[in-house]
Amino acid sequence: MAQPPLPLLVIYTGGTLGMLPSATGLAPAGDFGQRLKTALASLPPARQADLPPFELIETAQPIDSSAATPATWQALANLIADHHTAQRHAGIVVLHGTDTLAWSAASLAYQLQGIDIPVVVTGAMLPLEAEDSDALGNIEAALRFAAEPGFQEVAVSFAGKLLRATRTRKWQTRALDAFTSPNYPPLGEIVDHRPVLYPSRGLAEQQRGAPRFELPHYHANVVRITLWPGIAAWQIAAWLEPPEVQGALLEVWGGGNAPDDPELLGVLARASGEGKLLAALSQCPHGGIEIGHYAAGRGLADAGVLCADDMTPEAALTKLVHLLAQPLTDDQRRNRFLTPLAGER
């Protein structure tokens, strides 16, 4: 007799899709399992019948994702890793608020490198019970993607598209099609309520290997500094000189340019020399950078600033946090930042 298929695991963490009205506005709410069951019962019978089976658990305290921290990313990755070890689920869906969804998804990709089942993160712009809500459609799509055995990485499912976790950004504050992947094509899409994957774009084809989870204690302090015309050395120093700061993401101009200010570049060089991990990406959302291609960017390279190429800010910063949390030498951290770990560059 054939064995029944393994169920999916759905992890509800909070976010808009699970919110209900309160005296102070929309707020995270619990009992999401029963609410989701009621919503799924509204789907056409044929679509209900071929949905993959799933089990749902809720985190101890569902939150608005604006309250998420690196410790939240760490706890979520450990929860997924524990369930993955038990080998009781064919895939995992994470229901998450949209504000910091791209950050959590990117961090999960670094912590769960080589995962051999789908991990699909989704959310919604409107609560599940709201009129014209996108929540049910996004959850249905995530369930269908997570049931695809050939898909083996962390991804974001939103508005019918499947996007690599480390390539995803929230791009709209109100539109239902809120997420984009500016420098990498979609991994799949929903067509007539069915998942269609593009296997050649997936990590299973690009970075094969056994799961190699890295679940460090996230304690690193990393700052994010966006350059503006007239920025001064003392302003950069105010961010970088505190001993608690271990790394920084610099958002520079164009293809990798910064002010030709010896004092400012000296601040960066001193920080790099102290072992602080510095990386730069462009303020332009599309395309990558090449530090040193223009003379105006040469100083960044001389100061030891690493090139983030075409990474998203979310993927670059979470990668810095991830690398700084591990027992690596400065050279190992620098080399690993420049090496693709989860399709982020």
C-alpha positions in Angstrom: 0.0 0.0 0.0 1.4 3.4 -1.0 2.3 5.7 1.9 0.3 8.9 2.2 2.3 12.0 1.3 4.0 13.8 4.1 2.2 17.0 5.1 3.6 20.5 4.9 4.3 22.5 8.0 2.8 26.0 8.2 4.4 28.3 10.7 2.3 31.4 11.6 4.5 34.2 13.0 2.0 37.1 12.8 1.9 40.0 10.3 -1.0 41.8 8.5 -2.5 38.6 7.1 -3.4 37.4 10.6 -4.4 40.7 12.1 -7.7 41.7 13.5 -9.1 45.1 14.4 -8.4 46.4 17.9 -9.0 49.6 19.9 -5.7 50.9 18.6 -5.9 49.6 15.0 -5.0 46.4 13.3 -3.0 44.1 15.7 -1.5 40.6 15.5 -4.1 37.9 16.5 -4.0 34.2 17.3 -6.2 31.2 16.6 -5.0 31.4 13.1 -5.4 27.7 12.3 -9.2 27.8 12.7 -9.5 31.1 10.8 -7.4 29.7 7.9 -9.5 26.5 7.8 -12.6 28.6 7.5 -11.1 30.7 4.7 -9.8 27.6 2.7 -13.4 26.3 2.8 -14.4 29.2 0.6 -12.2 28.0 -2.3 -13.9 26.1 -5.2 -14.3 22.4 -4.3 -11.8 21.2 -6.9 -9.0 23.5 -5.6 -9.8 22.5 -2.0 -9.6 18.8 -2.9 -6.1 19.0 -4.4 -4.5 21.3 -1.8 -1.5 19.5 -0.1 -2.2 18.4 3.5 -0.6 20.6 6.2 -0.1 21.0 9.9 -0.1 24.5 11.4 1.8 25.8 14.4 1.9 29.3 15.8 4.9 31.0 17.4 4.5 31.8 21.0 3.8 35.5 20.4 2.6 36.5 16.9 4.1 39.9 16.0 3.9 42.8 13.6 7.1 42.1 11.6 8.3 45.6 12.2 9.2 44.2 15.7 11.4 41.5 14.3 15.1 41.4 15.1 18.1 39.2 14.3 17.1 37.1 17.3 13.7 36.5 15.6 15.5 35.3 12.5 17.6 33.0 14.6 14.6 31.5 16.5 12.7 30.9 13.3 15.6 29.2 11.6 16.1 26.9 14.7 12.4 26.0 14.7 12.6 25.1 11.0 15.8 23.1 11.5 14.3 21.1 14.4 11.3 20.1 12.2 13.5 19.4 9.3 15.5 17.0 11.4 12.4 15.1 12.3 11.7 14.5 8.6 8.0 14.6 9.1 7.2 17.3 6.5 7.5 17.6 2.8 8.0 21.4 2.9 7.5 24.4 5.1 5.5 27.6 4.7 6.2 30.6 6.9 3.4 33.2 7.3 5.1 36.5 8.0 4.4 40.2 8.0 5.5 42.0 4.9 7.5 44.9 6.3 10.6 42.8 7.2 9.7 39.7 5.3 12.6 40.1 2.8 15.1 40.4 5.8 13.8 37.3 7.5 13.7 35.3 4.3 17.3 36.3 3.4 18.6 35.4 6.8 16.8 32.0 6.7 18.5 31.3 3.4 22.0 31.8 5.0 21.1 29.8 8.1 19.5 26.9 6.2 22.1 26.5 3.4 21.6 23.4 1.3 18.1 22.7 2.6 16.6 19.8 0.6 12.9 20.7 1.0 11.0 23.9 0.0 10.8 26.7 2.5 8.3 29.3 1.2 7.8 32.6 3.0 4.6 34.6 2.3 2.4 37.2 3.8 -0.4 39.6 2.7 -1.1 43.3 2.3 -4.6 42.8 3.8 -5.9 40.7 6.7 -7.3 37.3 5.9 -10.9 38.4 6.7 -10.7 41.7 5.0 -12.7 42.5 1.8 -10.7 41.7 -1.3 -7.9 40.4 0.8 -4.8 38.9 -0.9 -4.1 36.7 2.1 -5.9 33.5 1.0 -4.5 33.6 -2.5 -0.9 34.1 -1.3 -1.3 31.2 1.2 -2.8 28.9 -1.4 0.1 29.7 -3.8 2.7 29.2 -1.0 1.2 25.8 -0.1 1.3 24.7 -3.8 4.9 25.8 -4.2 6.0 24.2 -0.9 4.6 20.8 -2.1 6.9 20.8 -5.2 9.7 18.2 -4.3 12.0 19.5 -7.0 12.2 22.9 -5.4 14.9 23.0 -2.7 15.7 26.4 -1.2 14.2 29.3 0.7 11.9 31.5 -1.4 9.3 34.2 -1.2 5.8 33.6 -2.7 3.8 36.7 -3.3 1.1 37.8 -5.8 1.5 34.6 -7.8 5.3 34.8 -8.2 8.1 32.7 -6.5 11.2 34.8 -5.8 14.6 33.8 -4.4 14.7 34.8 -0.8 18.1 36.5 -1.1 17.0 38.4 -4.2 13.7 39.8 -2.9 12.7 43.3 -1.8 9.4 44.9 -0.7 8.8 47.5 -3.4 5.2 48.8 -2.7 3.6 50.0 0.4 0.0 49.4 -0.7 -0.2 47.5 -4.0 -1.0 43.8 -3.7 2.0 43.0 -6.0 4.3 44.3 -3.3 7.5 42.4 -3.8 10.1 42.4 -6.6 13.4 40.7 -7.5 15.3 43.5 -9.2 18.4 41.5 -10.3 17.2 37.9 -10.7 14.3 36.4 -12.6 11.4 34.6 -10.8 11.9 31.0 -9.8 8.3 30.2 -10.7 4.7 31.5 -11.0 1.2 30.4 -10.5 -0.7 29.7 -13.8 -4.4 28.7 -13.6 -3.9 28.0 -9.8 -1.1 25.6 -10.5 2.6 26.1 -9.7 5.1 26.3 -12.6 8.8 26.2 -11.7 11.8 27.2 -13.8 14.3 24.6 -12.6 17.3 26.1 -14.3 17.0 29.1 -12.1 16.9 27.1 -8.8 19.7 26.5 -6.3 19.2 22.7 -6.7 20.8 23.1 -10.2 23.4 25.7 -9.1 24.7 24.7 -5.7 24.0 21.0 -5.1 25.1 19.5 -1.8 23.9 18.1 1.5 22.2 20.5 4.0 24.9 22.5 5.8 22.9 24.5 8.3 24.7 27.4 10.1 22.7 28.4 13.1 25.0 30.8 15.1 24.0 33.0 17.9 23.2 36.3 16.3 25.0 39.0 18.4 26.7 41.1 15.7 26.1 44.9 15.5 26.0 46.0 11.9 25.1 49.5 10.8 23.7 50.7 7.4 25.0 54.0 6.1 23.5 55.7 3.0 25.8 58.3 1.5 24.4 61.8 0.6 26.1 64.8 -1.1 28.1 66.6 1.5 28.4 63.7 4.0 31.5 64.3 6.2 34.1 62.1 7.8 32.9 62.8 11.3 29.4 61.6 10.4 30.8 58.3 9.1 33.0 58.1 12.2 30.0 58.5 14.5 28.6 55.3 13.0 31.8 53.2 12.8 34.0 54.2 15.7 31.9 52.7 18.6 33.6 49.5 19.7 30.2 47.7 19.6 30.0 48.1 15.8 31.4 45.1 14.0 30.4 45.8 10.4 28.7 48.2 8.1 26.8 48.3 4.8 27.5 51.4 2.8 25.0 52.5 0.1 27.1 54.3 -2.4 26.4 56.1 -5.7 26.0 54.7 -9.2 28.4 51.9 -10.1 30.4 52.1 -6.9 31.4 55.7 -6.2 32.0 57.7 -3.1 33.4 61.2 -2.2 37.1 61.6 -2.9 37.7 62.8 0.6 40.9 61.6 2.2 39.6 62.1 5.7 36.4 60.2 5.0 38.2 57.3 3.3 40.7 57.3 6.2 37.8 56.6 8.6 36.7 53.6 6.5 40.3 52.3 6.2 40.8 52.5 10.0 37.5 50.6 10.6 38.5 48.0 8.1 41.9 47.7 9.7 40.3 47.1 13.0 38.6 44.0 11.6 35.2 45.6 11.0 33.5 44.0 8.0 32.6 46.8 5.5 30.7 46.2 2.3 29.2 48.5 -0.4 26.3 48.4 -2.8 24.6 50.9 -5.0 21.7 53.1 -4.0 20.3 52.2 -7.5 18.0 49.1 -7.1 18.9 47.6 -10.5 22.4 46.5 -11.6 25.5 45.9 -9.6 28.6 47.9 -8.7 32.3 47.5 -9.6 34.3 49.3 -7.0 37.3 51.0 -8.7 35.9 51.1 -12.2 35.7 54.9 -11.7 38.4 56.8 -10.0 35.8 58.1 -7.6 35.4 54.6 -6.3 39.0 53.6 -6.1 39.3 54.9 -2.5 36.7 52.4 -1.3 38.7 49.5 -2.6 41.9 51.0 -1.0 40.1 51.3 2.3 39.2 47.6 2.3 35.5 48.0 1.5 34.1 44.8 -0.1 31.9 44.9 -3.2 28.4 43.6 -2.8 27.9 43.4 -6.5 24.1 43.4 -7.3 22.9 42.1 -3.9 19.8 43.6 -2.2 20.4 45.7 0.9 18.4 43.1 2.9 20.6 40.2 1.6 23.8 42.1 2.1 23.1 43.2 5.7 21.8 39.9 6.8 24.9 38.2 5.3 27.2 40.6 7.3 25.3 39.7 10.5 25.5 36.0 9.7 29.2 36.0 9.0 30.2 38.1 12.0 28.3 35.7 14.3 30.5 32.8 13.3 34.0 31.8 14.6 35.8 32.9 11.4 39.0 34.9 10.8 38.8 38.3 9.2 40.1 36.9 5.9 37.6 34.0 6.0 34.7 36.4 6.6 35.9 38.6 3.7 36.2 35.6 1.4 32.8 34.2 2.3 31.1 37.6 1.8 32.5 37.6 -1.8 31.3 34.0 -2.3 27.7 33.1 -3.2 26.2 31.1 -0.3 22.5 31.1 -1.2 22.2 32.6 -4.7 22.5 36.1 -3.3 25.1 37.3 -5.9 
